[in-house]
C-alpha cells in the first residue's frame, strides 16, 4: 500500500510538538476494527475522536510557509548520458512529481 500521509504515530508526535492541527489536510478515523484515512475536505472530521494527519504536500507547504523556502517545485532534474532536463515550475510538489513522471514516460526512461 502506498503511504499517502503521516501515520497515526507520526501525527501524534507532530501534535505533541505543537503543530497547528489546522494545517492537516487529512485525518484518521476508527471504523470499529481498523483506522481509515480521509481528506479533511469531506467535512466529517470529529475533533474528539479523529486524528489529524498530513500528506507530503501539506508538510512541504508547512515548511515553505514557516521556513521561507522558495516554492520552486519544478526544479527537478533528469540526467541521461551527460544531458540534463529541468522541469517546469509547478505550484505544489504533487504536480511537480506528476510532471516529472510524465517526462520520464514520454522519454521512455520509466
LOGU-547416 format. One line per 10 residues: number of its first residue (from 1); their letters; for each residue x, y, z of N, C-alpha, C. Coordinates in steps of 0.2 Angstrom, whole numbers, plus 5000, padded with zeros to 4 digits. Layout:
LOGU-547416
NUM	A	X/Y/Z/X/Y/Z/X/Y/Z | ...
end
This chain:
LOGU-547416
1	XXXXXXXXXX	5004/4994/5000/5000/5000/5000/5004/5006/5000 | 5003/5011/4996/5006/5017/4996/5005/5021/5002 | 5010/5025/5004/5010/5029/5010/5007/5036/5008 | 5001/5038/5010/4999/5045/5007/4999/5050/5013 | 5000/5048/5019/5000/5053/5024/5004/5051/5030 | 5005/5055/5035/5008/5053/5041/5004/5048/5045 | 5008/5043/5048/5005/5038/5052/5002/5041/5058 | 4998/5037/5061/4995/5039/5067/5000/5041/5072 | 5005/5037/5073/5011/5039/5077/5014/5045/5075 | 5016/5046/5069/5019/5052/5067/5015/5058/5068
11	XXXXXXXXXX	5008/5057/5067/5003/5063/5068/5003/5065/5075 | 5003/5060/5080/5003/5061/5087/5010/5065/5089 | 5015/5063/5086/5022/5066/5088/5021/5073/5085 | 5019/5075/5079/5018/5082/5077/5014/5086/5082 | 5008/5083/5084/5004/5087/5088/5007/5088/5095 | 5011/5083/5098/5014/5083/5104/5019/5089/5104 | 5022/5090/5098/5027/5095/5097/5024/5102/5095 | 5017/5102/5095/5014/5109/5094/5012/5111/5087 | 5012/5106/5083/5010/5108/5076/5003/5111/5076 | 5001/5116/5072/4995/5118/5071/4990/5113/5067
21	XXXXXXXXXX	4986/5110/5071/4982/5105/5068/4977/5107/5062 | 4976/5114/5061/4973/5117/5056/4976/5116/5049 | 4983/5114/5050/4987/5113/5043/4986/5106/5041 | 4983/5102/5044/4982/5095/5042/4977/5095/5036 | 4978/5091/5031/4974/5090/5026/4970/5084/5025 | 4972/5079/5030/4969/5073/5031/4967/5071/5038 | 4964/5065/5039/4963/5063/5046/4962/5055/5046 | 4964/5052/5052/4962/5045/5053/4956/5045/5057 | 4951/5040/5055/4945/5039/5059/4945/5031/5060 | 4942/5029/5066/4942/5022/5068/4935/5019/5066
31	XXXXXXXXXX	4936/5014/5062/4930/5011/5059/4927/5004/5063 | 4929/5004/5069/4927/4998/5073/4933/4993/5074 | 4936/4991/5068/4942/4986/5069/4948/4989/5066 | 4948/4994/5062/4954/4997/5059/4953/5004/5058 | 4959/5008/5057/4958/5015/5056/4958/5016/5048 | 4955/5021/5046/4954/5023/5039/4956/5031/5039 | 4959/5032/5033/4961/5039/5032/4956/5043/5027 | 4955/5049/5028/4950/5053/5024/4953/5060/5023 | 4951/5063/5018/4953/5070/5017/4949/5075/5021 | 4952/5080/5024/4948/5085/5028/4942/5088/5025
41	XXXXXXXXXX	4943/5089/5018/4938/5092/5014/4931/5089/5014 | 4931/5082/5017/4925/5079/5017/4920/5081/5022 | 4922/5085/5026/4918/5089/5031/4916/5084/5037 | 4918/5078/5038/4916/5074/5043/4921/5073/5049 | 4926/5077/5049/4931/5077/5054/4928/5078/5061 | 4930/5074/5066/4927/5075/5073/4933/5076/5077 | 4934/5082/5080/4940/5084/5084/4940/5079/5090 | 4935/5076/5093/4935/5072/5099/4938/5065/5097 | 4937/5063/5092/4939/5056/5091/4944/5054/5085 | 4944/5059/5080/4948/5058/5074/4955/5061/5075
51	XXXXXXXXXX	4960/5058/5071/4967/5061/5072/4969/5064/5066 | 4971/5071/5066/4973/5074/5060/4979/5071/5058 | 4980/5071/5051/4987/5069/5048/4988/5073/5042 | 4994/5073/5040/4997/5077/5034/5000/5073/5029 | 4998/5075/5023/5001/5072/5016/5007/5076/5015 | 5011/5073/5011/5018/5076/5009/5017/5083/5007 | 5012/5084/5003/5011/5091/5000/5009/5096/5006 | 5005/5094/5011/5004/5098/5017/5010/5099/5021 | 5014/5094/5022/5021/5095/5026/5025/5100/5022 | 5026/5099/5015/5030/5104/5012/5028/5111/5012
61	XXXXXXXXXX	5021/5112/5011/5018/5118/5012/5020/5121/5018 | 5019/5117/5024/5021/5120/5030/5028/5122/5031 | 5032/5118/5028/5039/5120/5028/5041/5127/5024 | 5038/5127/5019/5038/5133/5014/5036/5139/5018 | 5030/5139/5021/5027/5144/5024/5031/5146/5031 | 5034/5142/5034/5037/5143/5041/5045/5145/5040 | 5048/5141/5035/5055/5142/5034/5057/5147/5029 | 5052/5149/5025/5054/5154/5019/5057/5150/5014 | 5057/5144/5013/5060/5140/5007/5056/5142/5001 | 5060/5144/4995/5057/5146/4989/5052/5140/4986
71	XXXXXXXXXX	5047/5142/4984/5042/5137/4981/5044/5135/4973 | 5049/5132/4972/5052/5131/4966/5051/5123/4965 | 5045/5121/4965/5044/5113/4964/5046/5111/4958 | 5046/5115/4953/5048/5112/4946/5055/5111/4945 | 5059/5112/4950/5066/5112/4949/5069/5105/4951 | 5067/5100/4946/5069/5093/4947/5073/5092/4940 | 5078/5088/4941/5082/5086/4935/5083/5079/4933 | 5083/5078/4927/5084/5071/4925/5090/5071/4921 | 5095/5066/4922/5101/5066/4919/5102/5060/4915 | 5104/5060/4909/5104/5055/4904/5110/5056/4899
81	XXXXXXXXXX	5115/5052/4900/5121/5052/4896/5124/5059/4896 | 5125/5063/4902/5128/5069/4902/5123/5075/4900 | 5117/5074/4898/5112/5079/4896/5107/5079/4902 | 5105/5085/4904/5100/5086/4909/5094/5089/4906 | 5088/5088/4910/5082/5091/4908/5079/5094/4915 | 5077/5100/4915/5074/5104/4920/5067/5104/4919 | 5063/5102/4924/5056/5103/4924/5053/5110/4924 | 5047/5111/4922/5044/5117/4923/5041/5119/4930 | 5040/5125/4931/5038/5127/4938/5031/5124/4939 | 5030/5122/4945/5023/5119/4947/5022/5123/4954
91	XXXXXXXXXX	5015/5123/4955/5013/5126/4962/5013/5122/4968 | 5014/5115/4967/5014/5111/4973/5018/5105/4971 | 5021/5101/4976/5025/5096/4975/5022/5090/4971 | 5016/5089/4972/5012/5083/4968/5012/5085/4961 | 5011/5091/4959/5011/5092/4952/5018/5092/4949 | 5023/5094/4953/5030/5093/4951/5032/5086/4949 | 5030/5082/4954/5031/5074/4953/5028/5072/4947 | 5021/5074/4946/5017/5072/4941/5021/5074/4934 | 5023/5080/4934/5026/5082/4928/5033/5078/4926 | 5036/5076/4932/5042/5073/4931/5041/5066/4928
101	XXXXXXXXXX	5036/5062/4931/5034/5056/4929/5032/5056/4921 | 5028/5061/4919/5026/5062/4913/5032/5062/4908 | 5037/5067/4910/5043/5067/4906/5047/5061/4905 | 5047/5057/4911/5051/5051/4911/5047/5046/4906 | 5040/5046/4906/5037/5041/4902/5037/5043/4895 | 5037/5050/4893/5037/5052/4887/5044/5051/4884 | 5049/5051/4888/5056/5050/4885/5058/5043/4886 | 5054/5038/4888/5055/5031/4889/5060/5030/4894 | 5060/5033/4899/5065/5032/4905/5062/5029/4910 | 5055/5028/4910/5052/5024/4915/5048/5019/4912
end
